[in-house]
Amino acid sequence: MPTLRVAVAGLGAIGWTVVQRLDHGMGGLRLTAVSARDRTRAEERITTLHTRVPVVALSELADHADVVVECLPAALFRDVAVPALEAGRIFMPLSVGALLEHESMVELARRHDARIYVPTGALLGLDAVRAAAYGKINSVTIETRKPPLGLVGAPHLEERGLEMAAISEPTRVFQGTAREAARGFPANVNVAAALALAGVGADRTMVEIWADPTVTRNTHTIRLDADSTRFEMTIEGVPSEENPRTGKLTPLSVLAALQGLVAPLHVGT
């Protein structure tokens, strides 16, 4: 299998971890370009890499790669997604919630023989959810609990004037569908979007979000009832020091997904 060229959009907590691991070497994968909102800062960061790669505009990443990994704020999703898909690339988004707002991306990928590959991220059990979806899923919910400061900046909270610094006990700040959650918490509920895409969709996947000062980890509990299985799973992700809105497992999930594209053995559906 030929080596796949990988370009990374975004050099934050997730993107920089992915870039560094690729730079150290991963069989069958080669880092070929990066992009970031702050180009000057990006140019400075890549001087620490073993192999210098170009810093290019988001729209140019697909010209340098077979796989484009998106690790950006959701507002920039289309800027990298559209060029990558129109170029027929493998597109690996971390702003999964944006897929619910831009469902036309799937048709765009189909027209240009591209692929959208959503990594598991900070979640677990997506294999089981995908399998259950081939039967009948009666209900699926995800309950997310985060330290209050990990939710700061969410549009849903700002619209309602909810101050996370004032939260002193576990408080449910949202209950609704995955589609609604993606709009209200674009930086926090990519896990709910991934669960929705794997299972019964954004309008039947129910979400609860709690600001919980008693937890130190980003905690997600999935409950699913289907004709083939019933399960409840909880994962406690260690927040990134650089960005508490995301967890340390997320960039590792990206690396595992990338390796799965070229590995001779692939475990999981």
KOLFI-722768 format. One line per 5 residues: for each residue y, x, z of N, C-alpha, C, O. Coordinates in steps of 0.2 Angstrom, whole numbers, plus 5000, padded with zeros to 4 digits. Layout:
N
Y:X:Z:Y:X:Z:Y:X:Z:Y:X:Z | ...
***
This chain:
269
4994:5004:5000:5000:5000:5000:5006:5004:5000:5007:5009:5004 | 5011:5003:4996:5017:5007:4995:5021:5006:5002:5021:5001:5005 | 5025:5011:5003:5030:5011:5009:5035:5006:5007:5038:5006:5002 | 5037:5002:5012:5042:4997:5012:5049:4999:5014:5049:5002:5019 | 5054:4998:5010:5060:5000:5012:5063:4995:5017:5063:4989:5015
5066:4997:5022:5069:4992:5027:5076:4993:5028:5078:4999:5030 | 5080:4988:5028:5087:4988:5029:5089:4983:5035:5086:4978:5036 | 5093:4985:5040:5095:4981:5046:5102:4979:5046:5106:4984:5045 | 5103:4973:5047:5110:4970:5048:5111:4969:5055:5108:4965:5058 | 5116:4973:5058:5118:4972:5065:5115:4978:5069:5109:4979:5069
5119:4981:5073:5117:4987:5077:5118:4986:5084:5120:4990:5088 | 5117:4980:5086:5118:4978:5094:5111:4979:5097:5107:4984:5095 | 5110:4976:5103:5104:4977:5107:5098:4977:5103:5093:4981:5104 | 5097:4972:5098:5091:4971:5095:5091:4976:5089:5086:4980:5088 | 5096:4976:5085:5096:4980:5078:5095:4987:5080:5092:4991:5076
5099:4990:5085:5099:4997:5086:5092:4999:5088:5090:5005:5087 | 5089:4995:5092:5082:4997:5095:5077:4998:5089:5073:5002:5088 | 5078:4993:5084:5074:4993:5078:5075:4999:5074:5071:5002:5071 | 5081:5000:5073:5084:5006:5069:5081:5013:5072:5078:5017:5068 | 5082:5013:5078:5079:5020:5081:5072:5021:5080:5069:5026:5079
5068:5015:5081:5061:5016:5081:5059:5017:5073:5054:5022:5072 | 5062:5014:5069:5061:5016:5062:5062:5023:5060:5059:5026:5056 | 5068:5025:5063:5070:5032:5062:5065:5037:5064:5064:5043:5062 | 5062:5036:5070:5057:5040:5073:5050:5040:5069:5046:5045:5069 | 5050:5035:5065:5044:5035:5060:5039:5029:5062:5036:5029:5067
5038:5025:5057:5033:5020:5057:5029:5020:5051:5032:5019:5045 | 5022:5020:5051:5018:5021:5045:5019:5015:5040:5019:5009:5042 | 5021:5017:5034:5022:5012:5029:5029:5009:5028:5030:5004:5024 | 5033:5011:5033:5040:5008:5033:5045:5014:5033:5044:5019:5036 | 5051:5013:5030:5056:5018:5030:5063:5014:5030:5064:5010:5026
5067:5017:5035:5074:5014:5035:5078:5017:5030:5078:5023:5028 | 5081:5012:5026:5085:5014:5020:5093:5012:5020:5096:5015:5017 | 5095:5008:5025:5102:5006:5025:5103:5002:5031:5098:4999:5034 | 5109:5002:5034:5111:4997:5039:5118:4994:5037:5121:4996:5033 | 5120:4989:5041:5126:4986:5041:5128:4983:5047:5124:4982:5051
5135:4983:5049:5137:4980:5055:5144:4978:5054:5148:4980:5049 | 5146:4974:5059:5153:4971:5058:5158:4977:5059:5163:4977:5056 | 5157:4981:5064:5161:4987:5065:5159:4993:5061:5154:4996:5064 | 5161:4994:5055:5158:4999:5051:5160:5006:5054:5155:5011:5053 | 5165:5007:5057:5167:5014:5059:5162:5015:5065:5160:5021:5065
5161:5010:5069:5156:5012:5075:5149:5013:5072:5146:5017:5075 | 5147:5009:5067:5141:5010:5064:5140:5017:5061:5135:5020:5062 | 5145:5020:5058:5145:5026:5055:5144:5032:5061:5141:5037:5060 | 5147:5030:5066:5147:5035:5072:5139:5035:5075:5137:5040:5076 | 5137:5029:5075:5130:5028:5078:5125:5032:5074:5120:5035:5077
5125:5031:5067:5120:5034:5063:5120:5041:5063:5115:5044:5061 | 5125:5044:5066:5125:5052:5066:5120:5054:5071:5118:5060:5071 | 5117:5050:5075:5112:5052:5080:5105:5051:5077:5100:5053:5081 | 5104:5048:5071:5098:5047:5068:5095:5054:5065:5099:5058:5064 | 5089:5055:5065:5086:5060:5062:5087:5060:5054:5088:5066:5051
5087:5054:5051:5089:5054:5044:5095:5049:5043:5095:5044:5045 | 5100:5052:5040:5106:5048:5039:5104:5043:5033:5101:5044:5028 | 5107:5037:5034:5106:5031:5029:5113:5028:5028:5117:5029:5033 | 5114:5025:5023:5121:5023:5021:5122:5016:5025:5118:5012:5027 | 5129:5016:5027:5131:5010:5030:5135:5006:5024:5140:5008:5022
5132:5000:5023:5134:4996:5017:5136:4989:5019:5135:4987:5025 | 5139:4985:5015:5141:4978:5016:5135:4974:5017:5130:4976:5014 | 5136:4968:5020:5130:4964:5021:5127:4962:5014:5121:4961:5014 | 5131:4961:5010:5129:4958:5003:5126:4963:4999:5122:4962:4994 | 5126:4970:5001:5123:4975:4998:5116:4978:5001:5113:4982:4998
5114:4975:5006:5108:4977:5010:5102:4976:5005:5098:4981:5005 | 5102:4971:5002:5096:4969:4997:5095:4974:4992:5090:4975:4989 | 5101:4978:4990:5100:4983:4984:5097:4989:4987:5095:4993:4983 | 5096:4990:4993:5093:4996:4996:5086:4995:4999:5084:5000:5002 | 5084:4989:4999:5078:4987:5003:5073:4982:5000:5075:4978:4996
5067:4982:5003:5062:4977:5001:5062:4972:5007:5060:4966:5005 | 5064:4974:5013:5064:4970:5018:5071:4970:5022:5073:4976:5023 | 5074:4964:5023:5081:4964:5026:5080:4961:5033:5078:4955:5033 | 5082:4964:5038:5081:4962:5045:5088:4960:5047:5093:4964:5047 | 5089:4953:5049:5095:4951:5051:5096:4951:5059:5092:4947:5062
5100:4954:5062:5101:4954:5069:5109:4953:5071:5112:4957:5074 | 5111:4948:5068:5119:4947:5069:5120:4940:5072:5116:4936:5074 | 5127:4939:5074:5129:4933:5076:5127:4927:5071:5127:4929:5065 | 5126:4921:5073:5124:4916:5069:5129:4915:5064:5127:4912:5058 | 5135:4916:5065:5141:4914:5060:5140:4918:5054:5143:4917:5049
5137:4924:5054:5136:4929:5049:5129:4928:5045:5128:4932:5040 | 5125:4923:5047:5119:4922:5044:5119:4922:5037:5115:4925:5033 | 5123:4917:5034:5123:4916:5027:5125:4923:5023:5122:4924:5017 | 5129:4927:5026:5132:4932:5022:5126:4937:5021:5127:4941:5016 | 5121:4937:5025:5115:4942:5023:5109:4938:5020:5106:4941:5016
5109:4932:5022:5103:4928:5020:5103:4927:5012:5098:4928:5009 | 5108:4924:5010:5109:4922:5003:5108:4928:4998:5104:4928:4994 | 5111:4934:4999:5110:4940:4994:5103:4942:4995:5100:4944:4990 | 5100:4942:5001:5093:4945:5002:5088:4940:4998:5083:4943:4995 | 5089:4934:4999:5084:4929:4996:5085:4929:4988:5080:4928:4984
5091:4929:4986:5093:4929:4979:5090:4935:4975:5088:4935:4969 | 5089:4940:4979:5086:4946:4976:5079:4947:4977:5075:4951:4975 | 5076:4941:4980:5068:4941:4980:5065:4945:4986:5060:4947:4985 | 5069:4947:4991:5067:4951:4996:5063:4947:5002:5063:4941:5002 | 5060:4951:5006:5057:4948:5012:5063:4948:5017:5066:4953:5018
5065:4942:5020:5071:4941:5024:5068:4940:5031:5064:4935:5032 | 5070:4944:5036:5067:4943:5043:5073:4941:5047:5077:4946:5049 | 5074:4935:5049:5080:4933:5053:5079:4933:5060:5073:4930:5062 | 5084:4935:5064:5083:4934:5071:5088:4928:5073:5086:4925:5079 | 5093:4926:5069:5097:4920:5071:5093:4914:5068:5095:4911:5063
5087:4913:5071:5083:4908:5069:5086:4901:5069:5084:4897:5065 | 5090:4900:5074:5093:4893:5075:5097:4892:5068:5098:4886:5067 | 5100:4897:5065:5104:4896:5059:5100:4893:5053:5102:4890:5049 | 5093:4894:5053:5089:4891:5048:5089:4884:5049:5088:4880:5044 | 5090:4881:5055:5090:4874:5056:5096:4871:5053:5096:4865:5051
5102:4875:5053:5108:4873:5050:5108:4874:5042:5112:4871:5039 | 5104:4878:5040:5104:4880:5033:5097:4880:5030:5094:4885:5028 | 5094:4874:5030:5087:4873:5028:5086:4874:5021:5081:4875:5018 | 5092:4874:5017:5092:4875:5010:5089:4883:5008:5088:4884:5003 | 5089:4887:5013:5087:4894:5012:5080:4894:5010:5078:4899:5007
5076:4889:5013:5069:4889:5011:5068:4888:5004:5064:4891:5000 | 5072:4883:5001:5071:4882:4994:5074:4888:4990:5072:4889:4984 | 5079:4891:4992:5082:4897:4989:5077:4902:4989:5076:4906:4983 | 5073:4903:4994:5068:4908:4994:5062:4906:4989:5060:4911:4985 | 5061:4900:4988:5055:4898:4984:5058:4899:4977:5054:4901:4972
5064:4898:4975:5066:4899:4968:5066:4906:4966:5065:4908:4960 | 5067:4910:4971:5068:4918:4969:5062:4922:4971:5062:4928:4971 | 5056:4918:4973:5050:4922:4975:5052:4926:4981:5049:4932:4981 | 5056:4924:4985:5057:4928:4991:5053:4925:4997:5050:4920:4996 | 5053:4929:5003:5049:4926:5009:5054:4926:5015:5058:4931:5016
5054:4921:5019:5057:4921:5025:5052:4922:5031:5047:4918:5031 | 5052:4928:5034:5047:4929:5039:5050:4929:5046:5054:4934:5048 | 5049:4924:5050:5052:4923:5057:5048:4927:5062:5042:4925:5063 | 5050:4932:5065:5046:4935:5070:5046:4931:5076:5050:4926:5077 | 5041:4932:5081:5040:4928:5087:5045:4929:5092:5047:4924:5095
5049:4934:5092:5055:4935:5096:5053:4935:5103:5048:4939:5105 | 5056:4932:5107:5055:4932:5115:5050:4926:5117:5050:4925:5123 | 5047:4924:5112:5042:4918:5114:5035:4920:5114:5033:4926:5113 | 5031:4915:5115:5023:4916:5115:5020:4910:5112:5023:4905:5113 | 5014:4910:5110:5010:4905:5108:5012:4901:5101:5009:4896:5100
5016:4905:5097:5017:4901:5091:5011:4901:5086:5011:4896:5082 | 5006:4905:5087:5000:4905:5083:4997:4898:5085:4994:4894:5080 | 4996:4896:5091:4993:4890:5094:4997:4884:5091:4994:4879:5089 | 5004:4884:5091:5008:4879:5089:5007:4878:5082:5006:4872:5080 | 5007:4883:5078:5006:4882:5071:4999:4879:5069:4999:4875:5065
4994:4882:5073:4987:4879:5071:4987:4872:5073:4984:4867:5069 | 4990:4870:5079:4990:4863:5081:4993:4858:5076:4992:4852:5076 | 4998:4861:5073:5002:4857:5068:4998:4855:5062:5000:4850:5058 | 4993:4858:5061:4988:4856:5055:4984:4849:5057:4981:4846:5053 | 4984:4848:5064:4982:4842:5066:4988:4837:5068:4992:4837:5064
4987:4834:5074:4993:4829:5076:4995:4832:5083:4992:4832:5088 | 5002:4834:5083:5005:4835:5089:5009:4829:5091:5013:4826:5088 | 5007:4827:5097:5010:4821:5100:5017:4823:5103:5022:4819:5103 | 5018:4829:5106:5024:4831:5109:5024:4838:5111:5019:4841:5112 | 5030:4841:5110:5031:4848:5112:5038:4849:5114:5043:4847:5112
5039:4852:5120:5045:4854:5123:5045:4861:5125:5040:4864:5126 | 5052:4863:5126:5053:4870:5129:5058:4870:5134:5064:4867:5133 | 5057:4872:5140:5062:4873:5145:5064:4880:5146:5060:4884:5147 | 5070:4881:5145:5073:4888:5145:5077:4889:5152:5082:4884:5153 | 5076:4894:5156:5080:4895:5162:5083:4902:5161:5079:4907:5160
5090:4903:5162:5093:4909:5161:5098:4910:5167:5100:4905:5169 | 5099:4917:5169:5104:4918:5174:5111:4915:5171:5112:4916:5164 | 5115:4912:5174:5121:4908:5172:5125:4913:5167:5128:4910:5162 | 5126:4919:5169:5130:4923:5165:5127:4924:5158:5131:4926:5153 | 5121:4923:5157:5117:4924:5151:5119:4919:5146:5117:4919:5140
5122:4913:5148:5124:4908:5144:5131:4907:5142:5134:4903:5139 | 5135:4912:5145:5142:4912:5144:5144:4912:5137:5141:4916:5133 | 5149:4908:5135:5151:4908:5128:5148:4903:5123:5150:4902:5117 | 5143:4899:5126:5140:4894:5122:5144:4888:5120:5148:4886:5125 | 5145:4886:5114:5150:4881:5112:5149:4875:5116:5154:4871:5118
5142:4873:5118:5141:4867:5122:5144:4867:5128:5147:4862:5131 | 5144:4873:5132:5147:4874:5138:5155:4874:5138:5158:4871:5142 | 5157:4877:5133:5165:4878:5132:5168:4871:5131:5173:4869:5133 | 5164:4867:5127:5167:4860:5125:5167:4856:5131:5171:4851:5132 | 5163:4857:5136:5163:4853:5142:5166:4856:5148:5166:4853:5153
5169:4862:5147:5172:4865:5152:5168:4867:5158:5170:4868:5164 | 5162:4869:5157:5157:4871:5162:5158:4879:5163:5156:4883:5158 | 5159:4881:5169:5160:4888:5171:5154:4890:5174:5152:4888:5179 | 5151:4895:5170:5144:4898:5173:5145:4902:5179:5141:4902:5183 | 5151:4905:5180:5152:4909:5186:5152:4904:5192:5151:4907:5198
5153:4898:5192:5153:4893:5197:5146:4891:5199:5146:4887:5204 | 5141:4892:5195:5135:4889:5196:5131:4893:5202:5131:4899:5202 | 5130:4889:5207:5127:4892:5213:5119:4889:5214:5116:4892:5219 | 5117:4885:5210:5110:4882:5211:5108:4880:5204:5112:4879:5200 | 5101:4880:5203:5098:4878:5197:5102:4872:5194:5101:4867:5197
5104:4872:5188:5108:4866:5185:5106:4866:5178:5106:4870:5174 | 5104:4860:5176:5102:4858:5169:5108:4857:5165:5112:4852:5167 | 5110:4861:5160:5116:4861:5156:5115:4857:5150:5120:4856:5146 | 5109:4856:5148:5107:4853:5141:5101:4850:5141:5096:4853:5144 | 5100:4844:5138:5094:4841:5136:5095:4837:5130:5099:4833:5129
5090:4839:5125:5091:4836:5118:5086:4839:5113:5081:4842:5115 | 5087:4838:5107:5082:4841:5102:5084:4848:5101:5089:4851:5102 | 5079:4852:5097:5080:4859:5095:5086:4859:5090:5090:4864:5091 | 5087:4854:5086:5093:4855:5082:5100:4855:5085:5104:4858:5084 | 5100:4850:5090:5106:4850:5094:5107:4856:5098:5113:4858:5099
5102:4859:5101:5102:4865:5105:5104:4871:5101:5108:4875:5103 | 5102:4871:5095:5104:4877:5090:5112:4876:5089:5115:4882:5088 | 5115:4870:5088:5122:4870:5087:5126:4872:5094:5131:4875:5093 | 5123:4870:5099:5127:4870:5106:5126:4877:5109:5130:4879:5113 | 5120:4881:5107:5119:4887:5110:5116:4892:5105:5110:4894:5105
5120:4894:5100:5118:4898:5094:5115:4905:5096:5111:4907:5092 | 5118:4907:5102:5116:4914:5104:5110:4914:5109:5108:4919:5111 | 5108:4908:5111:5103:4908:5116:5096:4904:5115:5092:4905:5118 | 5096:4900:5110:5090:4896:5109:5086:4897:5102:5084:4893:5099 | 5087:4903:5100:5083:4905:5094:5075:4904:5095:5071:4902:5090
5073:4904:5101:5066:4903:5103:5064:4896:5102:5059:4894:5099 | 5069:4891:5103:5068:4884:5102:5067:4883:5095:5063:4879:5093 | 5072:4886:5091:5071:4885:5084:5065:4888:5081:5062:4884:5076 | 5062:4893:5083:5056:4896:5081:5050:4891:5082:5046:4890:5078 | 5051:4889:5088:5045:4884:5090:5046:4878:5086:5040:4875:5084
5052:4875:5084:5052:4869:5080:5049:4871:5073:5046:4866:5070 | 5051:4877:5070:5049:4878:5064:5041:4879:5063:5038:4878:5058 | 5038:4881:5069:5031:4882:5069:5027:4876:5070:5021:4875:5068 | 5031:4871:5073:5027:4865:5075:5029:4858:5071:5028:4858:5065 | 5033:4854:5075:5034:4847:5072:5041:4846:5070:5044:4841:5069
5045:4852:5070:5052:4851:5067:5057:4851:5072:5056:4850:5078 | 5064:4851:5070:5069:4852:5074:5071:4846:5078:5074:4846:5083 | 5069:4840:5075:5071:4833:5078:5066:4831:5082:5067:4826:5086 | 5060:4833:5083:5055:4831:5087:5053:4836:5093:5050:4835:5097 | 5056:4842:5092:5055:4847:5097:5060:4846:5102:5066:4847:5101
5059:4845:5109:5063:4844:5114:5065:4850:5118:5060:4854:5119 | 5071:4850:5120:5074:4856:5123:5077:4855:5130:5081:4850:5130 | 5076:4858:5135:5080:4858:5141:5082:4865:5142:5079:4870:5142 | 5089:4866:5144:5092:4873:5146:5095:4872:5153:5099:4868:5154 | 5093:4877:5157:5095:4877:5164:5099:4884:5165:5096:4889:5163
5104:4883:5168:5108:4889:5171:5105:4890:5178:5106:4886:5182 | 5102:4895:5179:5098:4896:5186:5099:4903:5189:5097:4908:5187 | 5103:4903:5194:5105:4909:5198:5099:4912:5202:5100:4917:5204 | 5094:4908:5202:5088:4911:5206:5083:4915:5202:5079:4918:5204 | 5085:4915:5195:5080:4919:5191:5084:4925:5188:5090:4925:5188
5080:4931:5187:5083:4937:5185:5081:4938:5178:5083:4943:5174 | 5076:4934:5175:5073:4935:5169:5074:4929:5164:5075:4923:5167 | 5075:4929:5158:5075:4924:5153:5068:4920:5153:5064:4923:5150 | 5068:4914:5156:5061:4911:5156:5061:4905:5152:5065:4901:5152 | 5055:4905:5148:5054:4900:5143:5047:4897:5145:5042:4900:5145
5047:4890:5146:5040:4886:5147:5039:4881:5141:5043:4877:5140 | 5034:4882:5138:5032:4878:5132:5026:4873:5134:5022:4875:5138 | 5027:4867:5133:5022:4862:5135:5021:4858:5128:5025:4855:5125 | 5014:4858:5126:5012:4855:5120:5006:4850:5121:5001:4852:5125 | 5006:4844:5118:5001:4840:5119:4999:4838:5112:5003:4835:5108
4993:4839:5110:4990:4838:5103:4983:4835:5103:4980:4835:5108 | 4981:4832:5097:4974:4830:5097:4969:4835:5097:4963:4834:5098 | 4971:4842:5096:4966:4847:5096:4967:4851:5103:4962:4855:5104 | 4973:4851:5106:4974:4855:5112:4979:4853:5116:4983:4848:5114 | 4979:4855:5122:4985:4854:5127:4986:4860:5131:4981:4863:5134
4992:4862:5131:4993:4869:5135:5001:4869:5137:5005:4866:5135 | 5001:4873:5142:5008:4875:5145:5008:4882:5146:5004:4885:5149 | 5013:4886:5144:5014:4893:5144:5021:4895:5146:5026:4892:5144 | 5021:4900:5150:5028:4902:5153:5028:4910:5151:5024:4914:5153 | 5034:4912:5149:5035:4919:5148:5042:4921:5151:5047:4917:5151
5042:4926:5155:5048:4929:5158:5050:4935:5155:5047:4940:5156 | 5055:4935:5151:5058:4940:5147:5063:4944:5151:5067:4941:5154 | 5062:4951:5151:5067:4955:5154:5074:4955:5150:5073:4958:5144 | 5079:4953:5152:5086:4954:5148:5088:4961:5146:5086:4965:5150 | 5091:4961:5141:5093:4968:5138:5099:4970:5143:5103:4965:5144
5100:4976:5144:5106:4978:5148:5112:4978:5144:5117:4976:5146 | 5111:4979:5137:5117:4979:5133:5119:4971:5131:5125:4970:5130 | 5114:4967:5131:5116:4960:5129:5111:4955:5133:5106:4954:5131 | 5114:4952:5139:5109:4948:5143:5107:4942:5140:5102:4938:5142 | 5110:4940:5134:5108:4934:5130:5101:4935:5127:5098:4930:5125
5099:4941:5126:5093:4942:5123:5089:4946:5127:5091:4949:5132 | 5082:4947:5125:5077:4950:5130:5075:4957:5126:5076:4958:5120 | 5072:4961:5130:5069:4967:5128:5063:4966:5123:5062:4971:5119 | 5060:4961:5124:5054:4960:5120:5056:4958:5112:5052:4959:5108 | 5062:4955:5111:5064:4953:5105:5063:4959:5099:5060:4958:5094
5067:4965:5101:5066:4970:5095:5059:4972:5095:5057:4975:5089 | 5055:4972:5100:5048:4975:5099:5044:4970:5095:5040:4972:5091 | 5046:4963:5095:5043:4958:5091:5045:4960:5084:5040:4959:5079 | 5051:4962:5082:5053:4963:5076:5049:4969:5073:5046:4969:5067 | 5048:4974:5077:5044:4980:5075:5037:4978:5074:5034:4981:5069
5034:4974:5078:5027:4972:5077:5026:4968:5070:5021:4968:5067 | 5031:4963:5069:5031:4960:5063:5032:4964:5057:5028:4963:5052 | 5036:4969:5057:5037:4974:5052:5030:4978:5050:5028:4978:5045 | 5027:4980:5056:5021:4984:5055:5016:4979:5052:5011:4982:5048 | 5016:4973:5054:5011:4968:5051:5011:4967:5043:5006:4965:5040
5017:4969:5041:5018:4968:5033:5014:4974:5030:5012:4973:5024 | 5013:4979:5033:5009:4985:5030:5003:4987:5033:4999:4991:5030 | 5001:4985:5039:4995:4987:5042:4989:4984:5039:4989:4979:5036 | 4983:4988:5039:4977:4986:5036:4974:4981:5040:4969:4977:5037 | 4976:4980:5046:4973:4975:5050:4978:4971:5053:4983:4973:5056
4978:4964:5052:4983:4960:5055:4980:4955:5059:4976:4951:5057 | 4982:4954:5066:4979:4950:5071:4984:4944:5072:4990:4945:5073 | 4981:4938:5071:4985:4932:5072:4986:4929:5066:4985:4932:5060 | 4988:4922:5066:4989:4918:5060:4995:4920:5056:4996:4918:5051
***
